[in-house]
Amino acid sequence: MLNSGKFLRMVILCWIWMDTRNRWCYNFDHRRRQHQCRQQQFTDLGKEKKPGDFSNMASSWCSEISPIISLFVCFLLVLSLICPVHSSETGNKHATNQTFRPEEELQKLKMIREHLKKINKPAVKTIQSPDGDIIDCVLSHQQPAFDHPKLKGQKPSEPPERPKGHNPTGMLTENFQLWSLSGDSCPEGTVPIRRTKEQDMLRASSFRRFGRKLRRHVRRDTNSNGHEHAVGYVSGDQYYGAKASINVWAPRVANQYEFSLSQMWVISGSFGNDLNTIEAGWQVSPELYGDNYPRFFTYWTTDAYQATGCYNLLCSGFVQTNNRIAIGAAISPTSSYNGGQFDISLLIWKDPKHGNWWLEFGNGVLVGYWPSFLFTHLRDHASMVQFGGEIVNSRPSGFHTSTQMGSGHFAGEGFGKASYFRNLQVVDWDNNLIPLSNLRVLADHSNCYDIQGGINRVWGNYFYYGGPGRNVRCP
């Protein structure tokens, strides 16, 4: 597939090279003529001029390489970008005919840079992460959320009352991300934000939808638009939050245009265009992040992923209040097959006093909140809560994708091998954390990814889920 950013830079490079060559040759020839005049004066005084000197060679080079040859060299370079060897692993749907239009590409690059100025806020401190991320420490009131008209000039909301029955285990701290392992952190009064780079936006399949999930139907009883799920869910009541512990893996993702994630969904509205969701978990997304690290993420929408909402802090919406957690940053450590298991605990609940939806991580650490005014149906309560995994299947080479869900192993392999959600709970109307009473499980394609639920005294409601994708039973 043609990389428009590289293409544009190559064209500009050719243009600069030809212009530089012409100016250099002109200037050199002008200096050579001046030199010959002075040399003639020396010859008149009896000093011989040496044959075959550098000025004659360079002059010959300038005269022999014509503008036509320069254009031909640039043509070959550009042609090599237009017609690269196309890997079938990238997915056939992205191998569409690409027509280069310089004016459109320049306009796109201009729009990208304007957008980057909007979302990358001034930093009071910058931290370089070992994985290549740049973390900017941004003053809390200057984060993207406060670009929203309803938040301009305001301060972050005060911390909410925790749900009753919530007892953090104390097992985890905020130091679960690669960027913070060095011990460096952002000052009080700032929030850490992963800097978005130009190549992040150039890598996106659609610049205009950068940072957003693809529009799709979101019913879990059908495979929709290449998205496949293995989820546990509850419905039929009024829900004011949800909590779960999720073990973190680094599943293999087959190509740039697919992802693998594990998350919680807090949902309200119908499954039409009025769908409201709040989401949090971990994901591997080469297109969004440029690598295969599992990353802590959030998401929201109020119109079924059409025009509202985004990942992380890529638009005005989620208000971050924590100075030690960077949403969108890589998680470390991760679980290993038949080895150590690492899980993260997430809690989303509605503040009874102000109505905002708060996110808590691990050992009682508040991350931030989604203001209630962002939503329509979720201004009141949720009508469904879901937990589980999701992948995108672009059917590379015409077969089912080999993108893994969770650990890449089926639920039946159990602890230490399969991925899991444990201690599933919901928040009721009186701000109480309570166990699930009617958990149902569903897998779109159980031969590719499956799920098995259970309950015990230690883990409460739990399930194992995931799979390898393409295999002998999933062609």
C-alpha positions in Angstrom: 0.0 0.0 0.0 1.3 3.5 -0.9 2.4 5.4 2.1 1.2 8.9 1.2 3.6 10.6 3.7 6.7 8.9 2.3 5.5 9.6 -1.2 5.0 13.3 -0.6 8.4 13.6 1.1 10.1 11.8 -1.8 8.5 14.2 -4.3 9.6 17.2 -2.3 13.1 15.7 -1.9 13.4 15.2 -5.7 12.2 18.8 -6.2 14.7 20.1 -3.7 17.5 17.9 -5.1 16.9 19.2 -8.7 16.6 22.8 -7.6 19.8 22.4 -5.5 21.7 20.8 -8.4 20.7 23.5 -10.8 21.7 26.3 -8.4 25.0 24.5 -7.4 25.9 24.0 -11.1 25.0 27.6 -11.9 27.0 29.0 -9.0 29.9 26.6 -9.6 30.1 27.6 -13.4 29.9 31.3 -12.4 32.8 30.8 -10.0 34.7 28.8 -12.6 34.5 31.6 -15.1 35.8 34.1 -12.5 38.6 31.7 -11.7 39.5 31.3 -15.4 39.8 35.1 -15.6 42.2 35.2 -12.7 44.0 32.2 -14.0 44.6 33.9 -17.3 46.2 36.8 -15.4 48.6 34.3 -13.7 49.4 32.6 -17.0 50.3 36.0 -18.5 52.9 36.2 -15.6 54.3 32.9 -16.8 52.5 30.4 -14.5 51.1 27.4 -16.3 47.5 26.2 -15.8 47.3 22.5 -14.8 45.2 20.3 -17.2 42.3 18.1 -15.9 41.7 20.1 -12.8 38.6 19.7 -10.5 36.8 22.7 -12.0 36.8 21.2 -15.5 35.6 17.9 -14.1 32.8 19.4 -12.1 31.8 21.7 -15.0 31.7 18.6 -17.3 29.5 16.8 -14.7 27.1 19.7 -14.5 26.8 19.9 -18.3 26.4 16.2 -18.8 23.6 15.6 -16.2 20.7 17.3 -17.9 17.4 18.2 -16.3 15.8 15.3 -18.3 18.1 12.8 -16.5 17.2 14.3 -13.2 13.6 14.0 -13.9 14.0 10.4 -15.0 15.8 9.5 -11.7 13.0 11.1 -9.7 10.4 9.3 -11.8 12.1 5.9 -11.0 12.1 6.7 -7.3 8.4 7.7 -7.3 7.5 4.7 -9.4 9.1 2.4 -6.8 6.8 3.8 -4.2 3.7 3.5 -6.4 4.3 -0.1 -7.2 5.8 -1.8 -4.1 5.7 -5.5 -3.4 2.3 -5.8 -1.7 2.1 -8.2 1.2 -1.2 -10.2 1.3 -0.9 -10.1 5.1 -2.0 -6.4 5.1 -5.5 -7.3 4.0 -7.0 -7.2 0.5 -9.5 -4.4 1.4 -6.6 -2.0 1.8 -5.0 -2.8 -1.6 -7.2 -0.4 -3.4 -6.0 1.8 -6.3 -4.1 4.8 -5.0 -3.9 7.9 -7.1 -1.5 10.5 -5.9 -2.7 14.1 -6.1 0.0 16.6 -4.8 -2.5 19.3 -3.9 -4.6 16.9 -1.8 -1.6 15.4 -0.1 -0.2 18.8 0.8 -3.7 19.8 2.2 -3.8 16.5 4.2 -0.4 17.1 5.7 -1.4 20.7 6.6 -4.6 19.4 8.3 -2.6 16.7 10.2 -0.2 19.3 11.5 -3.1 21.6 12.6 -4.8 18.7 14.4 -1.5 17.8 16.1 -1.2 21.3 17.4 -4.7 21.0 18.8 -4.3 17.7 20.7 -0.6 18.0 21.7 -0.7 20.5 24.5 2.3 22.5 25.8 4.3 20.4 28.2 6.0 21.6 31.4 8.1 18.4 31.4 8.7 15.7 28.8 9.6 12.0 29.6 11.1 9.6 27.0 9.7 6.1 27.4 11.9 3.0 26.7 9.3 1.9 24.1 9.7 5.1 22.1 6.7 6.9 23.5 7.0 10.6 24.4 5.1 11.5 27.5 4.2 15.2 28.0 3.3 16.5 31.4 0.5 19.0 30.7 -1.1 21.3 33.1 -4.3 19.7 34.2 -6.6 22.6 33.0 -4.9 22.6 29.6 -5.6 18.9 28.8 -7.8 18.3 25.7 -11.0 17.8 27.7 -11.0 21.5 28.6 -11.3 22.4 24.9 -15.0 21.4 25.3 -17.3 24.5 25.5 -19.0 23.2 28.6 -15.6 22.7 30.4 -13.8 25.9 29.4 -12.6 27.8 32.4 -13.7 25.1 34.8 -11.6 22.9 37.2 -11.7 19.1 37.4 -14.6 17.8 39.6 -13.9 16.8 43.2 -13.3 13.1 43.9 -16.5 11.1 44.2 -17.8 8.8 46.9 -16.6 5.2 46.3 -19.1 2.5 45.9 -20.0 0.7 49.2 -18.4 -2.8 49.4 -15.4 -1.7 47.4 -12.2 -2.9 49.1 -9.1 -2.5 47.0 -6.7 -5.4 47.4 -3.5 -3.2 47.6 -1.7 -5.6 45.2 -1.1 -3.0 42.4 0.3 0.5 42.3 0.4 3.0 39.5 3.8 1.8 38.3 2.4 -0.7 35.7 3.5 1.2 32.6 6.8 1.2 30.7 7.3 5.0 30.8 7.1 5.1 34.6 9.5 2.2 35.4 12.5 4.5 35.6 10.8 6.2 38.5 10.3 9.5 36.7 6.8 11.1 36.9 4.9 14.2 36.1 4.6 17.0 38.7 1.6 17.6 40.8 -1.0 19.7 38.9 -0.1 18.1 35.6 -1.3 15.0 33.8 0.8 12.7 31.6 -0.3 12.5 28.0 1.2 10.3 25.3 2.3 12.6 22.5 0.7 11.9 19.1 3.2 12.0 16.3 2.8 12.8 12.6 3.5 9.2 11.6 0.7 8.0 14.0 -1.9 10.0 11.9 -0.3 9.1 8.5 -0.5 5.4 9.5 -4.3 5.6 10.1 -6.5 4.1 7.4 -8.6 7.2 7.6 -7.2 10.5 8.7 -10.6 12.0 9.5 -11.5 9.1 11.8 -8.1 9.0 13.6 -8.5 7.9 17.2 -12.0 6.5 16.7 -13.4 3.0 16.3 -14.9 2.1 13.0 -18.6 2.7 12.6 -20.5 -0.6 13.0 -23.4 -2.5 14.5 -22.6 -3.5 18.0 -25.0 -6.3 18.7 -23.1 -9.2 20.3 -25.3 -11.9 18.7 -23.9 -11.4 15.2 -20.5 -10.9 13.6 -20.5 -7.4 12.3 -18.1 -5.7 10.0 -15.3 -8.1 10.7 -15.5 -7.6 14.5 -15.6 -10.8 16.5 -16.3 -11.1 20.3 -16.2 -13.5 23.2 -18.0 -11.7 26.0 -19.9 -12.1 29.3 -22.8 -9.7 29.8 -25.7 -8.7 32.0 -28.8 -6.9 31.0 -32.4 -6.3 32.1 -31.7 -4.0 35.0 -30.4 -0.5 35.8 -26.6 -0.4 36.3 -24.6 2.4 37.7 -21.1 0.9 37.2 -19.0 -2.2 36.9 -15.8 -3.7 38.2 -13.5 -6.6 37.1 -9.9 -7.8 37.1 -8.4 -8.7 33.7 -5.1 -10.4 33.1 -2.9 -8.7 30.5 -1.3 -10.5 27.5 0.5 -9.4 24.3 -1.6 -11.2 21.7 -0.2 -11.4 18.1 -2.1 -9.1 15.7 -1.8 -10.3 12.1 -1.6 -6.9 10.4 -1.7 -3.2 10.9 -5.4 -2.9 10.2 -6.5 -5.3 12.9 -6.5 -5.1 16.7 -7.1 -7.3 19.8 -8.5 -5.9 23.0 -10.0 -6.9 26.3 -12.3 -4.5 28.0 -15.5 -3.5 29.9 -18.4 -1.9 28.2 -21.0 0.2 30.1 -23.9 0.6 27.7 -27.2 2.4 27.4 -29.6 3.2 24.6 -30.7 1.0 21.8 -28.3 -0.7 19.4 -29.2 1.9 16.8 -27.6 5.3 16.2 -28.3 6.4 19.8 -26.0 3.9 21.5 -24.0 5.3 24.4 -20.9 3.4 25.7 -18.1 3.9 28.2 -15.2 1.5 27.7 -11.8 0.7 29.4 -9.3 -2.1 29.3 -6.2 -3.0 27.3 -5.5 -3.3 23.6 -2.9 -4.1 21.0 -3.4 -1.9 18.0 -0.5 -1.4 15.5 -2.5 1.1 13.5 -3.2 3.4 16.5 0.1 3.0 18.3 2.6 1.8 15.8 3.7 -1.3 17.7 2.4 -4.5 19.4 2.5 -3.6 23.1 -0.6 -4.0 25.1 -1.8 -0.6 26.2 -4.2 0.8 28.8 -7.0 2.6 27.0 -10.4 4.3 27.4 -13.2 5.0 24.9 -16.6 6.6 24.7 -19.3 7.4 22.2 -22.8 8.8 22.4 -24.0 8.0 18.8 -22.8 4.4 18.1 -19.3 5.3 17.1 -20.4 7.7 14.3 -19.2 11.3 15.1 -18.7 11.5 18.9 -16.1 10.1 21.2 -12.5 8.8 20.8 -9.8 6.7 22.3 -8.0 8.0 25.4 -7.4 11.8 25.3 -7.5 12.2 21.5 -10.5 14.5 21.7 -12.3 16.7 24.3 -14.2 14.3 26.6 -12.5 12.3 29.3 -11.1 14.5 32.1 -7.9 13.0 33.6 -7.1 13.7 37.2 -4.1 11.4 37.8 -0.5 12.5 37.3 1.1 9.0 37.3 -1.0 7.0 34.7 -0.7 7.8 31.0 -3.8 6.6 29.1 -2.6 4.9 25.9 0.8 4.0 27.3 2.2 0.4 27.2 1.6 -1.9 30.1 4.4 -3.9 31.8 4.7 -6.6 32.9 2.3 -9.0 31.0 1.2 -12.5 31.6 3.2 -15.5 30.3 1.9 -18.9 29.1 2.2 -21.5 31.9 4.0 -18.8 33.9 3.4 -15.7 36.0 0.0 -13.9 35.6 -0.4 -10.1 35.7 -3.9 -8.6 35.9 -5.3 -5.1 36.3 -8.4 -4.1 38.2 -10.8 -1.6 36.7 -13.8 0.1 38.2 -16.3 2.4 36.4 -19.1 4.0 38.4 -21.5 6.9 38.4 -20.8 9.6 41.0 -24.1 9.9 43.0 -23.5 13.6 43.7 -22.5 15.0 40.3 -23.5 12.3 37.9 -20.1 11.9 36.2 -18.8 8.5 35.3 -15.4 7.8 37.1 -12.6 5.4 36.3 -10.5 3.8 39.0 -7.5 1.6 38.5 -6.0 -1.0 40.8 -5.4 0.0 44.4 -8.0 2.7 44.6 -6.2 5.1 42.1 -8.6 7.5 40.5 -7.7 8.0 36.8 -10.4 10.6 35.8 -14.0 10.8 34.7 -16.4 11.2 31.7 -18.6 14.3 32.3 -22.3 13.3 32.3 -23.2 16.0 29.8 -21.3 14.0 27.1 -24.1 11.5 27.0 -27.8 11.1 26.4 -28.9 7.8 27.9 -25.9 7.4 30.2 -26.9 10.6 31.9 -29.2 8.4 33.9 -27.9 4.8 34.1 -26.7 1.9 32.0 -29.0 -0.9 30.7 -26.2 -3.4 29.9 -22.7 -4.2 31.0 -20.3 -6.4 29.0 -16.9 -7.9 29.7 -14.6 -9.7 27.3 -12.5 -9.7 24.2 -12.8 -8.3 20.7 -10.7 -8.6 17.5 -10.9 -7.3 14.0 -10.9 -10.0 11.2 -9.9 -8.4 7.9 -9.6 -11.9 6.3 -6.0 -11.5 5.0 -5.4 -13.8 1.9 -9.1 -14.7 2.0 -8.8 -16.8 5.2 -9.8 -16.1 8.8 -7.3 -13.9 10.5 -4.6 -15.4 12.8 -4.9 -12.4 15.1 -5.1 -13.8 18.7 -7.6 -12.9 21.3 -6.4 -12.7 24.9 -3.5 -15.2 25.4 -4.2 -16.8 22.0 -5.4 -20.0 23.7 -8.9 -21.4 24.2 -10.8 -21.0 27.4 -10.6 -24.8 28.2 -6.9 -24.5 28.9 -7.7 -22.7 32.2 -5.5 -20.7 34.6 -2.0 -19.8 33.5 -2.8 -20.5 29.8 -6.1 -18.9 28.9 -7.0 -15.2 29.5 -9.6 -14.4 32.2 -11.9 -11.9 33.8 -12.5 -12.4 37.5 -14.5 -10.9 40.4 -17.1 -9.4 38.1 -19.4 -7.0 39.9 -21.9 -4.2 39.1 -22.9 -1.1 41.0 -26.6 -0.8 41.9 -28.9 2.3 42.3 -27.7 2.9 45.9 -24.0 2.9 45.0 -23.4 -0.7 46.2 -21.0 -3.1 44.5 -22.8 -6.4 44.1 -22.1 -9.7 42.5 -23.6 -10.5 39.1 -26.8 -12.6 39.3 -27.4 -13.5 35.7 -24.1 -13.6 33.8 -24.5 -14.9 30.2 -21.6 -15.7 27.9 -21.4 -15.6 24.1 -18.8 -16.2 21.4 -19.4 -15.1 17.8 -17.3 -17.9 16.4 -16.4 -20.4 19.1 -14.1 -22.4 16.7 -11.9 -19.3 16.5 -12.4 -17.8 20.0 -14.5 -19.2 22.8 -15.6 -18.5 26.4 -16.4 -20.5 29.5 -18.0 -19.0 32.6 -17.9 -20.1 36.2 -18.3 -19.0 39.9 -16.4 -19.8 43.0 -15.7 -18.3 46.5 -12.3 -16.8 45.6 -13.0 -15.3 42.1 -16.7 -14.8 42.4 -18.2 -14.6 38.8 -15.4 -15.2 36.3 -14.8 -16.5 32.8 -11.9 -17.7 30.6 -12.0 -16.6 27.0 -9.9 -16.2 23.8 -8.3 -18.2 21.1 -5.8 -18.3 18.2 -8.1 -17.3 15.4 -7.3 -19.3 12.2 -6.8 -23.0 12.9 -8.0 -26.3 11.5 -11.6 -25.7 12.9 -11.5 -22.0 11.9 -10.4 -21.8 8.3 
